[in-house]
Amino acid sequence: MSKTLKKKKHWASKVQECAVSWGNGGELSSVVEIRGGAEHGEFPYLGQVLSEAVVCHVGRLPGPGDVLLEVNGTPVSGLTNRDTLAVIRHFREPIRLKTVKPG
């Protein structure tokens, strides 16, 4: 009794990378909300994104709900929200974000 199964693509093939800057002299968290984190039992993910305030130099601008995997090559999965924000603050703009759509 074999059934033909649809082979699903692994999520790693859907990872997107972009280089973003926000240019207002403030922090990224002022234009991109970071939600989730290990303290909530979730991966860090993007909340509201003010697309008019963020410039994407390379790649596609991440959207709300995208899971944040890396910031400038530093893995942030498994970090608390506070630690994720600390990693983001550590780097100067533009920063490279590696994200993936959930699901």
C-alpha positions, 0 to 999 in steps of 0.5 A: 500500500504505497501512496505517492507523497508530494515531496515538500521543499525543505525550509532552508531553501526558502531562507532570504537574506537582505541588507537593510538600513534605516537612516534616521540615526536611531535604532532598527527597533524604532522601525522594525518590531522584534517579537517572540524570543526564547522566553516565549518559547518562540524564535525571534520574528519580525512584527510591524515593519515601517517599510517607508523608513527602511531601505533594503540594499540587497535582497527582499525587505522582510515582512511581518511574521518572518522568522529572524535566523541571523543578524550579520552572520550571528545566529539569533534563534534560541535567544531571548528578545532582549538578547536579540535586540542587543545583537542588533544594536551591536552592529552598524547599519546596514545590517544583513538579516537572514529570515524565513517565512513561517510555515 
